[in-house]
């Protein structure tokens, strides 16, 4: 399994602000529950929180978050029909 597939299993929900500059990804890991805070605007571009060291880069878009991991895999989180949608590429 790629890191994106494993991370997708941990994601329970996602919240984005209206401007598309901040996101919180809520996780349920074997170590416990927590969240990953992502921010990208003209002043900052960073990830912090539970499992933040796993994410190499990210992109915040209109209604979606794309996470890139150390092994080159990506995980896209978004909404489809009001439900959290997760897709990954190896």
DAJO-V652046 format. One record per residue. N is the residue number from 0. RES is the residue in one small letter. PHI is phi in whole degrees, 0 to 359 (none if undefined). NEAR is the number of other C-alpha atoms within 12 Angstrom. D_FIRST is the distance of its C-alpha to the first C-alpha in Angstrom with 2 decimals. Layout:
BEGIN
n=N res=RES phi=PHI near=NEAR d_first=D_FIRST
n=N res=RES phi=PHI near=NEAR d_first=D_FIRST
END
This chain:
BEGIN
n=0 res=x phi=none near=13 d_first=0.00
n=1 res=x phi=280 near=20 d_first=3.76
n=2 res=x phi=297 near=26 d_first=6.61
n=3 res=x phi=295 near=30 d_first=8.07
n=4 res=x phi=294 near=25 d_first=6.10
n=5 res=x phi=295 near=25 d_first=6.74
n=6 res=x phi=296 near=34 d_first=10.07
n=7 res=x phi=299 near=33 d_first=10.88
n=8 res=x phi=295 near=23 d_first=11.05
n=9 res=x phi=279 near=27 d_first=13.50
n=10 res=x phi=288 near=33 d_first=15.70
n=11 res=x phi=252 near=23 d_first=18.83
n=12 res=x phi=198 near=27 d_first=21.25
n=13 res=x phi=217 near=32 d_first=22.40
n=14 res=x phi=227 near=30 d_first=25.92
n=15 res=x phi=242 near=27 d_first=27.38
n=16 res=x phi=278 near=21 d_first=30.96
n=17 res=x phi=294 near=13 d_first=33.29
n=18 res=x phi=282 near=15 d_first=33.57
n=19 res=x phi=76 near=20 d_first=29.84
n=20 res=x phi=253 near=27 d_first=30.00
n=21 res=x phi=223 near=31 d_first=28.28
n=22 res=x phi=214 near=37 d_first=25.35
n=23 res=x phi=238 near=29 d_first=24.12
n=24 res=x phi=247 near=40 d_first=20.64
n=25 res=x phi=272 near=29 d_first=20.93
n=26 res=x phi=237 near=27 d_first=18.15
n=27 res=x phi=238 near=21 d_first=17.92
n=28 res=x phi=254 near=19 d_first=15.97
n=29 res=x phi=299 near=14 d_first=16.54
n=30 res=x phi=275 near=10 d_first=19.10
n=31 res=x phi=137 near=12 d_first=21.00
n=32 res=x phi=262 near=18 d_first=21.69
n=33 res=x phi=184 near=23 d_first=22.43
n=34 res=x phi=215 near=25 d_first=22.05
n=35 res=x phi=248 near=35 d_first=21.15
n=36 res=x phi=257 near=31 d_first=24.25
n=37 res=x phi=240 near=37 d_first=24.15
n=38 res=x phi=220 near=28 d_first=27.40
n=39 res=x phi=211 near=24 d_first=28.42
n=40 res=x phi=212 near=16 d_first=32.10
n=41 res=x phi=293 near=9 d_first=34.94
n=42 res=x phi=254 near=8 d_first=35.10
n=43 res=x phi=211 near=11 d_first=31.60
n=44 res=x phi=213 near=19 d_first=27.94
n=45 res=x phi=208 near=25 d_first=25.82
n=46 res=x phi=234 near=28 d_first=23.06
n=47 res=x phi=213 near=24 d_first=23.87
n=48 res=x phi=121 near=21 d_first=22.88
n=49 res=x phi=299 near=26 d_first=20.14
n=50 res=x phi=65 near=29 d_first=16.99
n=51 res=x phi=295 near=26 d_first=18.96
n=52 res=x phi=288 near=18 d_first=18.16
n=53 res=x phi=286 near=26 d_first=14.50
n=54 res=x phi=271 near=29 d_first=15.98
n=55 res=x phi=273 near=25 d_first=17.64
n=56 res=x phi=207 near=26 d_first=19.49
n=57 res=x phi=209 near=32 d_first=20.09
n=58 res=x phi=226 near=28 d_first=22.44
n=59 res=x phi=256 near=33 d_first=24.49
n=60 res=x phi=234 near=25 d_first=26.02
n=61 res=x phi=292 near=19 d_first=28.21
n=62 res=x phi=78 near=26 d_first=26.30
n=63 res=x phi=214 near=31 d_first=22.80
n=64 res=x phi=231 near=38 d_first=20.60
n=65 res=x phi=245 near=31 d_first=18.19
n=66 res=x phi=252 near=41 d_first=16.01
n=67 res=x phi=247 near=30 d_first=14.86
n=68 res=x phi=248 near=28 d_first=12.64
n=69 res=x phi=297 near=19 d_first=13.24
n=70 res=x phi=274 near=19 d_first=10.69
n=71 res=x phi=93 near=19 d_first=12.41
n=72 res=x phi=282 near=27 d_first=10.18
n=73 res=x phi=232 near=30 d_first=12.40
n=74 res=x phi=235 near=37 d_first=12.74
n=75 res=x phi=252 near=31 d_first=16.10
n=76 res=x phi=247 near=38 d_first=17.89
n=77 res=x phi=203 near=29 d_first=21.19
n=78 res=x phi=239 near=20 d_first=23.59
n=79 res=x phi=221 near=12 d_first=24.33
n=80 res=x phi=56 near=7 d_first=27.38
n=81 res=x phi=80 near=10 d_first=27.42
n=82 res=x phi=250 near=14 d_first=23.94
n=83 res=x phi=292 near=22 d_first=20.87
n=84 res=x phi=247 near=23 d_first=18.73
n=85 res=x phi=236 near=29 d_first=15.11
n=86 res=x phi=227 near=25 d_first=13.71
n=87 res=x phi=223 near=26 d_first=10.99
n=88 res=x phi=233 near=21 d_first=10.90
n=89 res=x phi=289 near=18 d_first=8.61
END
